[in-house]
Amino acid sequence: MTHAEIARRTAVPKSSLTALLHNLVGRGYIEQLQESQQFQLGEGAYALARRGAHNRDLLRASEPWLQRLMHDTEESAVLSVLRNDMAERIASAQSPNAVLYSVHVGVMQPLYASSAGKVLLAWLPPAERESYLQRVKLQPRTEQTIRSAAVLRRQLQQIREEGVGWSLSEFTAGIVGLAVPVLDVHGRMLAAVGLAMPASRLDDARRQTLVDILRATAMEIAAAADRAKAAEAKNVHV
């Protein structure tokens, strides 16, 4: 489409549209063809669509298992994905307890201050993880929030070795979290599944029980997501 066609269809003034299109080109969402000067969708737009489809499959795969996780533990269960240096909750199941931590879908948490965020960060490729650690500003959310990149780097190494991430009153005072990675058949990170609860309900003995349940849940979600992906691919080729 030409600049004039886009202006006519969107009713955006041409002067404003020029700046908007320039911004979208810079972000890779659209591209301008040199010969015709027409605009078309860029790789950024297709990547966004693929990410939406990926999250949709994860949502469908995770919902029954998040409900089961919540029922088995009686704690709030969440599924989070990486988005723009943040951990985004895309699915949740609320604890039935009178005293609970509300886990609303759509909430964005700093990677360094949440159990799911630390897991997502720990399973990034090393170069991407180090790039994040170089640029991030560790702004405190509570008195317990990590303030040192060196401390965070050591903790991420421990999380990789143990296979579980944790947050101890680091995002919300008095609330603790545990999370494990959801990995595909190639070991690539799909998401992080976790639990959030008042600190008074987590001790060393219960921690291991919850981690075992989380790991089993992560495997079930990964398997369900793989089945959903295979079914979708089959339907495309029918």
GUKOL-663368 format. One record per residue (C-alpha): residue number from 1; residue in one letter; chain; x negated, y, z. Coordinates in steps of 0.2 Angstrom, whole numbers, plus 2048, in hexadecimal, padded with zeros to 3 digits. Each point is the difference from the previous one (the first is absolute). Layout:
N
<node NUM, "A", "A", <X, Y, Z>> ...
END
This chain:
238
<node 1, "M", "A", <800, 800, 800>> <node 2, "T", "A", <7FA, 812, 7FC>> <node 3, "H", "A", <7FF, 80E, 80D>> <node 4, "A", "A", <810, 808, 7F9>> <node 5, "E", "A", <80A, 7F0, 800>> <node 6, "I", "A", <7FB, 7FD, 813>> <node 7, "A", "A", <805, 812, 804>> <node 8, "R", "A", <811, 7FE, 7F7>> <node 9, "R", "A", <804, 7EF, 808>> <node 10, "T", "A", <7FB, 805, 812>> <node 11, "A", "A", <805, 813, 7FF>> <node 12, "V", "A", <7F0, 804, 808>> <node 13, "P", "A", <7F9, 811, 7FA>> <node 14, "K", "A", <7F1, 7FE, 7F4>> <node 15, "S", "A", <7F5, 80A, 80B>> <node 16, "S", "A", <803, 7F5, 80F>> <node 17, "L", "A", <800, 7F0, 7F6>> <node 18, "T", "A", <7EE, 803, 7F9>> <node 19, "A", "A", <7F9, 800, 812>> <node 20, "L", "A", <80B, 7F1, 805>> <node 21, "L", "A", <7FA, 7F6, 7F0>> <node 22, "H", "A", <7EE, 805, 803>> <node 23, "N", "A", <801, 7F9, 812>> <node 24, "L", "A", <808, 7F0, 7FA>> <node 25, "V", "A", <7F2, 7FE, 7F3>> <node 26, "G", "A", <7F3, 803, 80D>> <node 27, "R", "A", <808, 7F2, 80B>> <node 28, "G", "A", <801, 7F4, 7F2>> <node 29, "Y", "A", <813, 7FE, 800>> <node 30, "I", "A", <801, 807, 7EE>> <node 31, "E", "A", <7F4, 803, 7F2>> <node 32, "Q", "A", <800, 80B, 7F1>> <node 33, "L", "A", <7FC, 7FA, 7EF>> <node 34, "Q", "A", <7F2, 80A, 7F7>> <node 35, "E", "A", <807, 7FF, 7EF>> <node 36, "S", "A", <813, 803, 803>> <node 37, "Q", "A", <7FE, 809, 811>> <node 38, "Q", "A", <80F, 7F6, 806>> <node 39, "F", "A", <801, 7F9, 811>> <node 40, "Q", "A", <802, 7EE, 805>> <node 41, "L", "A", <800, 7F6, 810>> <node 42, "G", "A", <7EE, 7FD, 807>> <node 43, "E", "A", <7F8, 7F1, 809>> <node 44, "G", "A", <804, 809, 811>> <node 45, "A", "A", <813, 7FE, 7FC>> <node 46, "Y", "A", <7FE, 7EE, 7FB>> <node 47, "A", "A", <7F6, 7FD, 810>> <node 48, "L", "A", <80E, 808, 80A>> <node 49, "A", "A", <80D, 7F5, 7F8>> <node 50, "R", "A", <7F5, 7F0, 803>> <node 51, "R", "A", <7FE, 805, 813>> <node 52, "G", "A", <813, 802, 801>> <node 53, "A", "A", <803, 7EF, 7F9>> <node 54, "H", "A", <7F2, 7F9, 80B>> <node 55, "N", "A", <809, 807, 810>> <node 56, "R", "A", <811, 7FA, 7FA>> <node 57, "D", "A", <7FA, 7EE, 7FF>> <node 58, "L", "A", <7F7, 802, 811>> <node 59, "L", "A", <810, 807, 808>> <node 60, "R", "A", <80B, 7F2, 7FA>> <node 61, "A", "A", <7F3, 7F3, 805>> <node 62, "S", "A", <7FD, 808, 811>> <node 63, "E", "A", <811, 804, 807>> <node 64, "P", "A", <806, 7EE, 806>> <node 65, "W", "A", <7EE, 7FD, 808>> <node 66, "L", "A", <800, 811, 808>> <node 67, "Q", "A", <811, 7FC, 808>> <node 68, "R", "A", <7F9, 7EF, 806>> <node 69, "L", "A", <7F1, 808, 807>> <node 70, "M", "A", <80A, 80C, 80A>> <node 71, "H", "A", <80B, 7F2, 806>> <node 72, "D", "A", <7F2, 7F5, 805>> <node 73, "T", "A", <7F6, 80E, 809>> <node 74, "E", "A", <80F, 80C, 805>> <node 75, "E", "A", <7F4, 80E, 7FB>> <node 76, "S", "A", <802, 80D, 7F1>> <node 77, "A", "A", <7F8, 7F9, 7F0>> <node 78, "V", "A", <7FA, 80A, 7F2>> <node 79, "L", "A", <7F8, 7FE, 7EE>> <node 80, "S", "A", <7F5, 80E, 7FA>> <node 81, "V", "A", <7F6, 803, 7F0>> <node 82, "L", "A", <7F2, 80C, 7FC>> <node 83, "R", "A", <806, 811, 7F8>> <node 84, "N", "A", <7F5, 80F, 7FE>> <node 85, "D", "A", <7F4, 7FD, 80F>> <node 86, "M", "A", <80F, 7FC, 80B>> <node 87, "A", "A", <809, 7F0, 806>> <node 88, "E", "A", <812, 801, 7FA>> <node 89, "R", "A", <80E, 7F5, 808>> <node 90, "I", "A", <80A, 7F9, 7F2>> <node 91, "A", "A", <80A, 7F3, 80B>> <node 92, "S", "A", <804, 7FD, 812>> <node 93, "A", "A", <80B, 7F7, 80C>> <node 94, "Q", "A", <804, 808, 811>> <node 95, "S", "A", <7FD, 7F8, 811>> <node 96, "P", "A", <810, 7FB, 809>> <node 97, "N", "A", <7F8, 805, 811>> <node 98, "A", "A", <808, 80F, 809>> <node 99, "V", "A", <7EE, 807, 801>> <node 100, "L", "A", <7F9, 800, 7EF>> <node 101, "Y", "A", <7F6, 80A, 7F3>> <node 102, "S", "A", <80A, 806, 7F1>> <node 103, "V", "A", <7F8, 7FB, 7F0>> <node 104, "H", "A", <808, 80A, 7F2>> <node 105, "V", "A", <7FD, 7FC, 7EE>> <node 106, "G", "A", <7F7, 80E, 7F6>> <node 107, "V", "A", <7F5, 806, 80F>> <node 108, "M", "A", <7EE, 803, 7FB>> <node 109, "Q", "A", <7F2, 7FD, 80C>> <node 110, "P", "A", <7EE, 804, 800>> <node 111, "L", "A", <7F5, 7F1, 7FB>> <node 112, "Y", "A", <7F5, 803, 80F>> <node 113, "A", "A", <80E, 801, 80D>> <node 114, "S", "A", <80B, 7F1, 7FD>> <node 115, "S", "A", <7FD, 7ED, 800>> <node 116, "A", "A", <807, 7FE, 7EF>> <node 117, "G", "A", <7F6, 80F, 7FA>> <node 118, "K", "A", <7F0, 7F8, 806>> <node 119, "V", "A", <804, 7F0, 7F8>> <node 120, "L", "A", <803, 808, 7EF>> <node 121, "L", "A", <7F0, 80A, 802>> <node 122, "A", "A", <7F6, 7F1, 806>> <node 123, "W", "A", <805, 7F6, 7F0>> <node 124, "L", "A", <7FC, 80D, 7F4>> <node 125, "P", "A", <7F1, 7FD, 7F4>> <node 126, "P", "A", <7F1, 806, 80A>> <node 127, "A", "A", <7FD, 80F, 7F4>> <node 128, "E", "A", <811, 806, 802>> <node 129, "R", "A", <800, 7FE, 813>> <node 130, "E", "A", <7F0, 80A, 802>> <node 131, "S", "A", <806, 80D, 7F5>> <node 132, "Y", "A", <80F, 802, 80B>> <node 133, "L", "A", <7F5, 800, 810>> <node 134, "Q", "A", <7F5, 80E, 7F8>> <node 135, "R", "A", <80F, 80C, 7FC>> <node 136, "V", "A", <80D, 7FC, 80E>> <node 137, "K", "A", <802, 80D, 80E>> <node 138, "L", "A", <804, 7F6, 80F>> <node 139, "Q", "A", <80E, 80B, 807>> <node 140, "P", "A", <805, 7FA, 812>> <node 141, "R", "A", <813, 7FB, 802>> <node 142, "T", "A", <7FD, 7FB, 812>> <node 143, "E", "A", <7F2, 800, 80D>> <node 144, "Q", "A", <7FC, 7EE, 7FA>> <node 145, "T", "A", <7FE, 804, 7ED>> <node 146, "I", "A", <7EF, 7FB, 7F9>> <node 147, "R", "A", <7F6, 810, 7FD>> <node 148, "S", "A", <7F0, 7F9, 7F9>> <node 149, "A", "A", <7FD, 7F8, 7EF>> <node 150, "A", "A", <7F2, 7F5, 807>> <node 151, "V", "A", <80C, 7F9, 80D>> <node 152, "L", "A", <80D, 7FD, 7F3>> <node 153, "R", "A", <7F4, 7F8, 7F4>> <node 154, "R", "A", <7FB, 7F4, 80E>> <node 155, "Q", "A", <812, 7FC, 804>> <node 156, "L", "A", <804, 7FD, 7EE>> <node 157, "Q", "A", <7F2, 7F3, 7FF>> <node 158, "Q", "A", <807, 7F7, 810>> <node 159, "I", "A", <811, 800, 7F8>> <node 160, "R", "A", <7FA, 7F8, 7F0>> <node 161, "E", "A", <7F7, 7F3, 80B>> <node 162, "E", "A", <80F, 7FC, 80B>> <node 163, "G", "A", <80D, 802, 7F3>> <node 164, "V", "A", <80B, 80B, 80B>> <node 165, "G", "A", <802, 813, 802>> <node 166, "W", "A", <806, 809, 810>> <node 167, "S", "A", <805, 811, 806>> <node 168, "L", "A", <800, 804, 812>> <node 169, "S", "A", <80A, 810, 803>> <node 170, "E", "A", <7F7, 808, 7F1>> <node 171, "F", "A", <80F, 806, 7F6>> <node 172, "T", "A", <80D, 801, 80D>> <node 173, "A", "A", <7FC, 801, 813>> <node 174, "G", "A", <805, 7F0, 809>> <node 175, "I", "A", <803, 7F6, 7F0>> <node 176, "V", "A", <7F4, 7F2, 7FA>> <node 177, "G", "A", <800, 7F7, 7F0>> <node 178, "L", "A", <7F9, 7F0, 7F8>> <node 179, "A", "A", <7FF, 7FD, 7ED>> <node 180, "V", "A", <7F9, 7F3, 7F4>> <node 181, "P", "A", <7FD, 801, 7ED>> <node 182, "V", "A", <80C, 7F9, 7F3>> <node 183, "L", "A", <7F4, 7F9, 7F3>> <node 184, "D", "A", <804, 7F9, 7EF>> <node 185, "V", "A", <7F9, 7EF, 7F9>> <node 186, "H", "A", <7F0, 809, 7FB>> <node 187, "G", "A", <7FD, 808, 811>> <node 188, "R", "A", <805, 811, 7FB>> <node 189, "M", "A", <80A, 80B, 80C>> <node 190, "L", "A", <813, 802, 7FC>> <node 191, "A", "A", <805, 808, 811>> <node 192, "A", "A", <7FE, 7FF, 813>> <node 193, "V", "A", <80E, 7F8, 80B>> <node 194, "G", "A", <800, 806, 812>> <node 195, "L", "A", <809, 802, 810>> <node 196, "A", "A", <802, 80F, 80B>> <node 197, "M", "A", <805, 800, 813>> <node 198, "P", "A", <7FE, 809, 810>> <node 199, "A", "A", <7EF, 7FD, 808>> <node 200, "S", "A", <808, 7F8, 80F>> <node 201, "R", "A", <805, 7F1, 7F6>> <node 202, "L", "A", <7EF, 7FB, 7F9>> <node 203, "D", "A", <7F3, 7F7, 80A>> <node 204, "D", "A", <7F2, 7F4, 7FA>> <node 205, "A", "A", <80A, 7F0, 801>> <node 206, "R", "A", <80F, 807, 7F6>> <node 207, "R", "A", <7F4, 809, 7F4>> <node 208, "Q", "A", <7FA, 7EF, 7F9>> <node 209, "T", "A", <811, 7F9, 7FE>> <node 210, "L", "A", <806, 80F, 7F7>> <node 211, "V", "A", <7F1, 800, 7F4>> <node 212, "D", "A", <803, 7EE, 7FC>> <node 213, "I", "A", <812, 804, 7FC>> <node 214, "L", "A", <7FA, 80F, 7F5>> <node 215, "R", "A", <7F4, 7F5, 7F6>> <node 216, "A", "A", <80E, 7F3, 7FC>> <node 217, "T", "A", <80B, 80E, 7FB>> <node 218, "A", "A", <7F3, 808, 7F5>> <node 219, "M", "A", <7FE, 7EF, 7F7>> <node 220, "E", "A", <813, 7FE, 7FD>> <node 221, "I", "A", <801, 812, 7F9>> <node 222, "A", "A", <7F2, 7FD, 7F5>> <node 223, "A", "A", <807, 7F0, 7F9>> <node 224, "A", "A", <811, 808, 7FE>> <node 225, "A", "A", <7F9, 80E, 7F7>> <node 226, "D", "A", <7F6, 7F4, 7F4>> <node 227, "R", "A", <810, 7F7, 7FD>> <node 228, "A", "A", <809, 810, 7FC>> <node 229, "K", "A", <7F2, 806, 7F4>> <node 230, "A", "A", <800, 7EF, 7F7>> <node 231, "A", "A", <813, 800, 7FE>> <node 232, "E", "A", <800, 812, 7F9>> <node 233, "A", "A", <7F2, 7FB, 7F4>> <node 234, "K", "A", <80A, 7F1, 7FA>> <node 235, "N", "A", <810, 80B, 7FD>> <node 236, "V", "A", <7F6, 80C, 7F6>> <node 237, "H", "A", <7FA, 7F2, 7F4>> <node 238, "V", "A", <811, 7F8, 7FF>> 
END
